[in-house]
Amino acid sequence: MNLTELKQKLDHLGVKPKSYSLFGELTPDTTILVRNYYKWEVFYLDERGGRNDEQTFLSESDACDYLYKIFAESRRIEIKYGVNT
């Protein structure tokens, strides 16, 4: 999966666009996927600029799969418990 495909899948899942950044924006209170030279990084950027739950990948596909799984699991829990549906 690439960034374009990931965006489509997140839209289909119903993930709010303000919840993530795929194209270089470093917006606080957002989960971010960014290419950093030869690696791909996924992390949550908190309101103070801190990186939380940071993961590094060597391929775009692995990073996209990881981020999709995070949001898919979150959505599954929201549906199961009737939160934000």
C-alpha positions, 0 to 999 in steps of 0.5 A: 500500500502507498500513501494514496491508497492509505488515504483512500482506506482511511477515508473509507474507514471514516477516520477524520482527516484531522486525526492524521497527516500523510503528506508532511504536515506536522500538526499537533494532536495528530498521528503522522506518517512521514518520510525521513531520508531513507526511512518512514516514521509513524508517530503521534505528535502531542500538543507540546511537539513531543513524538510518542509511540514512534515506529520506524520502517524501511518501506512505505508499504510497511509504514502504511500498513502499520498506520492503517492497522492502528486506525482500523483497530481504533475504529473497531473498538469505537464500534464495539463500545458505541464511541464516536459512531 
